[in-house]
Amino acid sequence: METLPQRKLLSALCHGAIFFSSTIISIGIPIAIFSISDDPVVKDNAKESLNFHINLYIAAFVFGLLSFVLIGIPLLILLGIVSLIVPIIAIIKVIDNENIPYRYPFIFHFF
């Protein structure tokens, strides 16, 4: 089990990985943390972050297809805003209460 500062850092890094890149790096960081960590809270945060990333990619694909009927453009803009704000909230919650993994609202859980 990691110490509390390590738990905070790794959990915040999982949720903040989306800010590094929108490619493989943003998914690779939570996967790597999930693989190397023995802490159940950190593992739960890594899984939740992966679920959020997968949901964002699926929503972006669907909204991209809908942009041919012009409703997808505002939805893509909204998705961009959500993908910036919600991880910041997750990082704040994880740092504030390091013993409870953060759960993103309104997403499907694959893991």
LUMDRENZA-318644 format. One record per residue (C-alpha): x, y, z; residue in one letter. Coordinates in nm, 3 decimals. Layout:
REM residues N
east=X	north=Y	up=Z	resn=A
...
//
This chain:
REM residues 111
east=0.000	north=0.000	up=0.000	resn=M
east=0.129	north=0.341	up=-0.092	resn=E
east=0.151	north=0.627	up=0.153	resn=T
east=-0.115	north=0.896	up=0.141	resn=L
east=0.091	north=1.145	up=-0.064	resn=P
east=0.170	north=0.870	up=-0.317	resn=Q
east=-0.197	north=0.770	up=-0.327	resn=R
east=-0.300	north=1.131	up=-0.392	resn=K
east=-0.038	north=1.177	up=-0.661	resn=L
east=-0.109	north=0.854	up=-0.847	resn=L
east=-0.486	north=0.900	up=-0.828	resn=S
east=-0.462	north=1.261	up=-0.948	resn=A
east=-0.225	north=1.154	up=-1.225	resn=L
east=-0.478	north=0.895	up=-1.345	resn=C
east=-0.752	north=1.155	up=-1.374	resn=H
east=-0.523	north=1.424	up=-1.509	resn=G
east=-0.378	north=1.202	up=-1.782	resn=A
east=-0.636	north=1.337	up=-2.023	resn=I
east=-0.458	north=1.672	up=-2.021	resn=F
east=-0.131	north=1.524	up=-2.150	resn=F
east=-0.271	north=1.413	up=-2.482	resn=S
east=-0.586	north=1.277	up=-2.637	resn=S
east=-0.403	north=0.979	up=-2.783	resn=T
east=-0.255	north=0.661	up=-2.644	resn=I
east=-0.061	north=0.848	up=-2.373	resn=I
east=-0.380	north=0.950	up=-2.193	resn=S
east=-0.492	north=0.587	up=-2.174	resn=I
east=-0.142	north=0.449	up=-2.117	resn=G
east=-0.085	north=0.640	up=-1.794	resn=I
east=-0.386	north=0.492	up=-1.606	resn=P
east=-0.306	north=0.146	up=-1.745	resn=I
east=0.055	north=0.174	up=-1.623	resn=A
east=-0.054	north=0.300	up=-1.282	resn=I
east=-0.312	north=0.022	up=-1.258	resn=F
east=-0.040	north=-0.232	up=-1.339	resn=S
east=0.224	north=-0.111	up=-1.094	resn=I
east=0.009	north=-0.008	up=-0.798	resn=S
east=-0.104	north=-0.241	up=-0.520	resn=D
east=-0.331	north=0.018	up=-0.359	resn=D
east=-0.703	north=-0.061	up=-0.415	resn=P
east=-0.802	north=0.308	up=-0.415	resn=V
east=-0.543	north=0.392	up=-0.680	resn=V
east=-0.654	north=0.092	up=-0.887	resn=K
east=-1.019	north=0.205	up=-0.864	resn=D
east=-0.922	north=0.556	up=-0.971	resn=N
east=-0.724	north=0.416	up=-1.265	resn=A
east=-1.020	north=0.201	up=-1.375	resn=K
east=-1.256	north=0.495	up=-1.345	resn=E
east=-1.023	north=0.713	up=-1.549	resn=S
east=-1.004	north=0.447	up=-1.820	resn=L
east=-1.382	north=0.420	up=-1.827	resn=N
east=-1.408	north=0.799	up=-1.865	resn=F
east=-1.158	north=0.798	up=-2.153	resn=H
east=-1.341	north=0.519	up=-2.333	resn=I
east=-1.674	north=0.699	up=-2.288	resn=N
east=-1.522	north=1.018	up=-2.428	resn=L
east=-1.388	north=0.838	up=-2.735	resn=Y
east=-1.722	north=0.668	up=-2.802	resn=I
east=-1.914	north=0.994	up=-2.757	resn=A
east=-1.670	north=1.182	up=-2.983	resn=A
east=-1.715	north=0.919	up=-3.254	resn=F
east=-2.095	north=0.931	up=-3.231	resn=V
east=-2.106	north=1.311	up=-3.217	resn=F
east=-1.865	north=1.324	up=-3.510	resn=G
east=-2.106	north=1.113	up=-3.711	resn=L
east=-2.393	north=1.338	up=-3.604	resn=L
east=-2.211	north=1.646	up=-3.729	resn=S
east=-2.328	north=1.554	up=-4.076	resn=F
east=-2.678	north=1.651	up=-3.957	resn=V
east=-2.537	north=1.959	up=-3.780	resn=L
east=-2.648	north=1.856	up=-3.431	resn=I
east=-2.311	north=1.695	up=-3.365	resn=G
east=-2.116	north=2.022	up=-3.380	resn=I
east=-2.267	north=2.171	up=-3.061	resn=P
east=-2.245	north=1.828	up=-2.899	resn=L
east=-1.873	north=1.807	up=-2.982	resn=L
east=-1.821	north=2.153	up=-2.832	resn=I
east=-2.009	north=2.046	up=-2.518	resn=L
east=-1.805	north=1.726	up=-2.502	resn=L
east=-1.484	north=1.929	up=-2.518	resn=G
east=-1.599	north=2.145	up=-2.229	resn=I
east=-1.701	north=1.842	up=-2.024	resn=V
east=-1.369	north=1.670	up=-2.095	resn=S
east=-1.190	north=1.969	up=-1.943	resn=L
east=-1.409	north=2.039	up=-1.641	resn=I
east=-1.496	north=1.692	up=-1.512	resn=V
east=-1.134	north=1.567	up=-1.475	resn=P
east=-1.047	north=1.884	up=-1.283	resn=I
east=-1.334	north=1.810	up=-1.044	resn=I
east=-1.207	north=1.451	up=-1.014	resn=A
east=-0.855	north=1.569	up=-0.930	resn=I
east=-0.986	north=1.806	up=-0.664	resn=I
east=-1.206	north=1.535	up=-0.509	resn=K
east=-0.921	north=1.280	up=-0.507	resn=V
east=-0.681	north=1.524	up=-0.343	resn=I
east=-0.947	north=1.634	up=-0.094	resn=D
east=-1.046	north=1.281	up=0.012	resn=N
east=-0.775	north=1.032	up=-0.077	resn=E
east=-0.951	north=0.731	up=0.079	resn=N
east=-1.251	north=0.728	up=-0.156	resn=I
east=-1.210	north=0.666	up=-0.529	resn=P
east=-1.383	north=0.921	up=-0.750	resn=Y
east=-1.676	north=0.806	up=-0.966	resn=R
east=-1.756	north=1.002	up=-1.281	resn=Y
east=-2.127	north=1.073	up=-1.323	resn=P
east=-2.324	north=0.957	up=-1.626	resn=F
east=-2.070	north=0.718	up=-1.777	resn=I
east=-2.084	north=0.351	up=-1.866	resn=F
east=-1.845	north=0.131	up=-1.672	resn=H
east=-1.660	north=-0.121	up=-1.886	resn=F
east=-1.404	north=-0.223	up=-1.622	resn=F
//
